[in-house]
Amino acid sequence: MTRNDDVLPADWEDGDEPGRRRGRRAALIALGLVAVLVLGVGLVIGNYLNGLRTSYEKRSVVQITRGASDGERPEALDGSGQNILLLGSDKRSEEDAASEGVSGERSDVMMLVHISDDRESVYVTSFPRDLYVDIPGHGKDRINAALAFGGPSLAVTTVEDYTGVPIDHVALIDFEGIEGLVDTLGGIDVKVPQDFEASGIQFTEGTQTLDGEEALVFVRQRKQFADGDFQRNRNQQAVLKGIADKLISADTLSDPRKLADTIEAVSPFLTTDEGLSAREMSSLGLSLRSIRGGDIYFLSVPHAGPTTTSGGASVVATDEEAMDVLREALRTDDMGTYYAQYAGTY
């Protein structure tokens, strides 16, 4: 038998000496193992992403349309950013609804989220729920009545008409969903404006960590504050900031299980337009990957304060001159300048 050591160089095939053949076989085996590993990881990731998509699809979907009498939709300018309308619906008990004079599903939370075109800043602007505006097909009424009159579609149309900018997407969350979301995140830190008690829960001025039930009670309160609904708007923003800070923290984004649980918890309570699909949501999230808590800014639409209608109803009057400044900032994606000048004014 000829030993490998006795094989002459002339007997090798194009550099196929034994050591190189063994090395090549080892490399091929290693590549095969890597391929199997990559395929396995790909399957795991694929299954995980499919699971997230399935959880997200538990939300409700609505089609956003304009009626013939609603007028033309505001025109979008190139490079003007993106606008998303956030609505919070509080489905109270019949007894609570009767005591507060509420009928139908009204949006106690209404916020316009403007994402800058460079995806480096997010501006969240609150609307007082009693802001007295034109609601297409229903005359002048409180802005939160639009949801009751015509669902998310009319709410979007009303805000588009009032702000003069197109709404790209809408998301409506039942307040009960906030409770589950906060608990899934492990609680949130919220700035409490003053000491007060509500529903047997003590809130203490300063930063307080709230669980889901406490956060839900907190965003509902207004009678404890001198400026009522205006402070409630600020409290709602404080809870949204607490949620955003927790959502974009490394602890959440780097934990696949927590991220999946978060989507699973909120989806059953969520309604979006049909365009805010899982793919679109993923794309939006990817474009905002550099956003941190300090890049999210909160403010309120200009208004002229409480007033009374000819029929005796208590509402919040609009300030059209001041509103025109905000409209221009939204339309031209110049919210940074607007925020620097008017933050905390209203």
N, C-alpha and C positions, 0 to 999 in steps of 0.2 A: 504494500500500500504506500502511496506517495504522501509524505507528510506535507503540510502547508509550507513548512520551511524549505522543502525541496523544490517547490514550484518555481520555475525560472521566470524572470520578467517577461520573456518572450511569450509565455503561456497566458499572461494576463490579458483581459479584454478591455482595451481603452481605459486603463486605470482601475480596473476592477480587482485590485489586490484585496485579499481577505479582510484586512482591517477596515478598509473603506466600505466593503459590502456590509460588514456587520454594523458599521456606523450609519450607513444609509437605511438599513432595516430598522435600526433603533429609532432613527429620525422619523421614518414612516409610521412606526408604531406610536411614537409620541404625538405626531400630527393627528393620527387617528383618534387617540385618546382626547386630544384637545377638541377635535371636531365633535366627538360624542358629548364632551363636557359642555361645549358651547351650545350644541343642540338641546341638551338637557336644560341649561340655564334659560335658553330661549323659550322652551316650552313652559318653564315655570313663570317667566316674566309674562309670556303670552296669556297664560291662565290667570295670572294676577290682574293684568290689565283688563282682560275679559270680565273678571269678577267685578272690578271697579265700574266698568261700563254697565254691567247688569244691575248693580246697585243704583247707579245714577239714573237708569231708565225707570226706576220705581217712581220717579217724579211724575207730576201731571204736566201735560203739554197743551198750550192754547195757541191759536192762530191770531196774530195781531193784524187787524185790518182797519181801514178808514171807511166810514160811511159816506154816502154821496153828499150829505150836508155838513161833513166835518171840515171841509176846506182842503187846500193843498198841504201836503206834508212839507215841513221845512227842508230846504235843500242843504245837503252836506257839502262842505268845502274840503278840497284835498288837503291832507295834512292837518285836519282839525281834531284829531283824536277820536276817542270812542266814548259813547254815552250809554250807561246802563241804569235803568230805573229799578230801585229796590223798594218793594212794598212789604209791609208787615201787617198781617191780618189777625186781629184778636177776636176769636169767636167766643164771646162771653156767653154766660148762661142767660136764659130768657129773663130771669129776674134782674140781672145786672144790666142787660140791654134795655129793659123797660125803664129802670131807674135813671139811666143816662140818656134816654131818648134816642137810642140807636136802633135803626132797623136795617136789616140786610148785612152784608159783609163789607165793613168799612176799613180803610187802611189807616191805622193809627200811626204807622211808620211809613213815611214817604221820603226817599232820599235819591238824589241824582248823583250817580258816580261818574265822574269824568276822568278818563284815563288819557294822559297826555300822549301825543303822537310818538314821542321818543320812548314811551313806556318806562319813564323814570319817575313819574309822579302820579298820584291818584288824589282827586279832590272829591270829597263827599259833602254834598249840600243838602241840608234838611229843609223840608217844607212844613210850616205849622199846619196841623191837620185842619184847622178852621180858616185857613186862608181863603178869602172870598174871591173866587175867579169865575170865568166863563167856562161852563161845561157843555161841550157841543150837544145840541139837541135838548138841553135841560135848563138853559139860562144860567144865571149866576147862582152859585151855591158854594158850600165849603168844599175844598179840593178833595177831601177824603171821601166825599159822596160819590165821586166818579166811579170808584170800584163797585159800589152798590148798584149804581145805575146801569153800568155796562161792562163790568168785569175788568180784567187787566187791559183789554183792548182800549176801552174808553179812558182808563187811567193814563195809558201811554199817550193817546191823542190829546188829552187835556194838558199834560205836561209839555208835550211837543209844541202845542199852540201857545202856551204861556211862556216857555223859555225861548222859543224860536230856533231850537236845534232838534235834529232828528234823534230818536232813541233807537239805538242799535239792538238792544236786548232788554227784556224785563224778567225779573225774578220775584216771585211772591212766596213768602214763607209764613206759615201759620206760627203764631207765637209759641205753640206747644213744641214746635221744632227747635226753637231756641233753647228750651230747657234741655232737651236731649243732646243738642250740639255742645252746649257748655259742659255738660257732665262727661261726654265722650272726650273732650279736650282736657279733662281733669281740673275744671274750674278756670276762672279768668280773673285777672286783676282789674279793678274798676275804681275810678276816682269818684268818691261819694262827696257831694257838695256840702252837706250839713248832716248833723245827727238827726235821725228820725226813725220812727217805728212803723211798720206796716205788716199786716197779716202775721203778727207775732214774731217778726224778724227785726232785729235791731241793726240799723245801718249807722256806721260811725264815720264822721268826716275824715277824709283822707283816703289813701289807697286801701281797698278792702278786697280780699279774695272771695268771690261768690261762686256758689255751685249753681246748677241749672235752675232750681226752684227759686233761689234768692235773686238770680239775674232776671227771671221772669217777673217777680214781684217788683223789682227795682224799676224796670222799664215801663211799668204800668202806672206808677205814681205821679200825681200832679198836684193834688189838693194840699200837700204838705209844703208846697213852695209858693213864695210870694208871686212869682211870675208864671205859675201853673204850667201850661202846655209848653212854654218856651224852655223851662228847665227840663221838662220831660224830654224834649227834643235833644237837649244836651246830654241827658242821661242815656238816651238811646244811642247816641253817638259814642258815649263812653263804653257801652257794652259792645258795640260794633268794633271799636278800637281794641278792646280786650280780646275779642274773638279773632280779629285779624292778626294781632300780635302773636297769639297762640298758634294760629293756623300756619303762619309763615316762619315760625320758629324752627330751628334745626331739630328740636325734639319731635316735632310732628312730621316735617318733610322727610326726615331720615328714617322714620319708623313706618314701614309699609303697612303694618297691622293697624296702627293708630289712624293712618290716612284712610285706610279702607273702612274702619269703624266709623270715622267721621262722616264719610259719604253715605254709609249705610244708615246712620242715625238721622241725617237731615233729609234725605231724598223723599221719604214718604210724606213729608210736610211741605215739599217744594213744588211750585208751579213755575214753568218758564215758557217763553215763546219757543216755537218749534225749531227756530234757528240756533238756539243755544244747546246744541247737541253735545254728546260726550266728546266728539272729535273737536268741536269748536271750543268747548270748555278746556280741553287739554291744550289746545293751541294758545288760548288766552293765558292760561296758567304759565306756559312755557315762556311767553313773551314778557311776563311780569316776574320772572325768576329772580331778578336783581332787586325787586322792591322789598324794603324793610319797613318796620313800623314808623320810623321817622320820615318816610316818604309819602305817608298818607295824611292828608290835611282835611280838617273838618270845619265847616262853616254853615251858615243859614242864609236862605234867600232874604233879600231886603223886604221889609214890610213896614206899615205905618202904625202897627199896634192894634190893640183891641178896639172894636167899635160895635155899633148896633145897627142892624138893617132897619128899613122902614117897617118891617113886620115885627120888630122887637127881638130878633135873634142875635145872639152874641157871636161875632165873627172877628177875624183878623183882616184889617184893611191892607190892600196892596200899596206899594210905592212904585209907581211906574217909572219915574225918572231914575231912581236908584236901580230898579230892575233892568233898565236898558243897559246900564254899565255891565251888569253880570251877563246879560244876553250876549253882548259883544265879546266879552272874555271867553265865554263858552264857544261861541261861533268861530273865534279865531285862535282857539287853543292858547289863550294868554292867561290862564288861571293863576299862574305863579305871581304875576304882577297884581292881579285882583286880590289874591289872598294876602299879599304883603300890605295892601292898602286898607282892606276892609275886614280882615279876620277879627272876630269878636265884637263887631259893630252891632250885630243883631242877635 
